[in-house]
Amino acid sequence: MVEYIKFRRLDQHAVIKSDILSLANGLDLNVSAVQVKGWVYATLDDNQIFQEDAENLSHALNLIDVKKLYGCWVDHMNLADDFDVMIFDTDKKSIEDSQNLDLCLLDADHSYIFGDDNLKFLIIRPDRNRWPVPYTLIVAGSPSFVQAACADRGWIINDPNVNRSSR
């Protein structure tokens, strides 16, 4: 089920916003900030999270004990103090439903997806019309989270401890 709440209702909204803005310069991932956190990231040339990708993301979220997901527009996070965020569960169906424009207002372009309380991961879905590179989905988090979330074919995992390869 997809609902909306105001961003300031999140328990750690100021910390979450600060973390997101340090990790993402608008649509661009701040790779050095990702590395400082001990995180890695993966990219995919599709901005939708369905089927195996949704199943893998759900499994990875359970591994890091994330109970709720939040989604918002990049522009709102960058420019507003309080704004609507979409809230949804971490199961496969909820992840897929969150991308259904008949059920929600947030489409796959130009948005962030993040979790509750401590920022344990960040998903960036750049606007295809503004993004100059061949990938339109970025998942950042701990190496074990990214490996689990991005286990399907097509992902490129950028981990300095692992050979760069397309799955």
PAVEX-251031 format. One line per 8 residues: for each residue x, y, z of C-alpha. Coordinates in steps of 0.05 Angstrom, whole numbers, padded with zeros to 5 digits. Example, Ala and Ser with C-alpha at 12.3 -4.5 7.8 and 13.67 -1.06 7.14 Angstrom:
<nodes>
00246/-00090/00156 | 00273/-00021/00143 .
</nodes>
This chain:
<nodes>
00000/00000/00000 | 00026/00068/-00020 | 00014/00129/00025 | 00041/00199/00031 | 00067/00236/00092 | 00105/00301/00102 | 00180/00293/00102 | 00188/00328/00170 .
00146/00273/00202 | 00205/00225/00193 | 00242/00215/00259 | 00310/00234/00233 | 00289/00278/00175 | 00345/00329/00183 | 00399/00275/00186 | 00368/00237/00128 .
00365/00299/00085 | 00437/00318/00102 | 00461/00248/00086 | 00423/00245/00020 | 00448/00313/-00002 | 00520/00294/00015 | 00514/00230/-00025 | 00477/00258/-00085 .
00491/00324/-00119 | 00423/00329/-00151 | 00425/00271/-00199 | 00499/00256/-00194 | 00527/00208/-00143 | 00582/00236/-00099 | 00628/00176/-00105 | 00678/00202/-00053 .
00622/00210/-00001 | 00599/00139/-00017 | 00669/00114/-00005 | 00677/00153/00060 | 00616/00116/00087 | 00648/00049/00066 | 00594/00040/00015 | 00595/00017/-00058 .
00546/00029/-00114 | 00516/-00006/-00174 | 00486/00020/-00238 | 00435/-00006/-00287 | 00409/00020/-00353 | 00337/00016/-00331 | 00301/00059/-00280 | 00246/00010/-00262 .
00251/-00040/-00205 | 00207/-00100/-00223 | 00208/-00176/-00221 | 00276/-00204/-00199 | 00303/-00134/-00184 | 00244/-00121/-00137 | 00252/-00189/-00104 | 00327/-00178/-00095 .
00317/-00108/-00067 | 00264/-00134/-00018 | 00312/-00188/00006 | 00370/-00138/00013 | 00326/-00090/00053 | 00308/-00147/00100 | 00382/-00161/00110 | 00394/-00090/00135 .
00329/-00088/00175 | 00294/-00033/00135 | 00218/-00036/00148 | 00193/00022/00106 | 00214/00057/00042 | 00206/00129/00024 | 00206/00161/-00044 | 00210/00234/-00064 .
00228/00279/-00122 | 00300/00302/-00126 | 00278/00374/-00134 | 00237/00372/-00070 | 00295/00344/-00030 | 00342/00396/-00058 | 00297/00457/-00054 | 00243/00448/-00001 .
00243/00443/00075 | 00179/00401/00079 | 00146/00362/00023 | 00106/00300/00009 | 00143/00234/00010 | 00113/00169/-00012 | 00117/00114/00040 | 00112/00040/00023 .
00131/-00029/00049 | 00193/-00068/00031 | 00160/-00129/00000 | 00164/-00142/-00075 | 00091/-00124/-00089 | 00097/-00057/-00053 | 00162/-00040/-00089 | 00129/-00055/-00155 .
00064/-00018/-00137 | 00104/00044/-00117 | 00123/00051/-00191 | 00052/00044/-00217 | 00028/00114/-00237 | -00044/00092/-00228 | -00029/00082/-00153 | 00020/00137/-00138 .
00046/00204/-00161 | 00121/00189/-00162 | 00146/00162/-00227 | 00214/00131/-00240 | 00248/00193/-00265 | 00285/00244/-00222 | 00272/00212/-00155 | 00304/00183/-00093 .
00284/00122/-00053 | 00311/00114/00017 | 00296/00078/00083 | 00275/00095/00153 | 00317/00127/00208 | 00391/00118/00194 | 00406/00124/00120 | 00428/00052/00104 .
00423/00058/00028 | 00402/00106/-00027 | 00370/00093/-00094 | 00375/00148/-00146 | 00331/00146/-00208 | 00356/00202/-00253 | 00312/00236/-00304 | 00329/00203/-00371 .
00324/00271/-00405 | 00375/00304/-00359 | 00424/00247/-00348 | 00482/00242/-00398 | 00505/00171/-00382 | 00477/00103/-00403 | 00450/00083/-00335 | 00387/00109/-00302 .
00386/00072/-00236 | 00438/00076/-00181 | 00437/00036/-00117 | 00487/00055/-00062 | 00498/00022/00005 | 00541/-00028/00042 | 00577/-00079/-00002 | 00533/-00136/00023 .
00469/-00095/00011 | 00489/-00075/-00059 | 00511/-00147/-00076 | 00443/-00174/-00053 | 00400/-00118/-00083 | 00436/-00119/-00150 | 00444/-00194/-00160 | 00406/-00199/-00226 .
00436/-00192/-00295 | 00455/-00124/-00323 | 00480/-00090/-00260 | 00550/-00061/-00258 | 00576/-00061/-00186 | 00628/-00009/-00171 | 00666/-00038/-00112 | 00742/-00026/-00108 .
00749/-00094/-00075 | 00714/-00131/-00131 | 00730/-00134/-00205 | 00684/-00087/-00243 | 00639/-00130/-00283 | 00570/-00133/-00312 | 00527/-00188/-00284 .
</nodes>
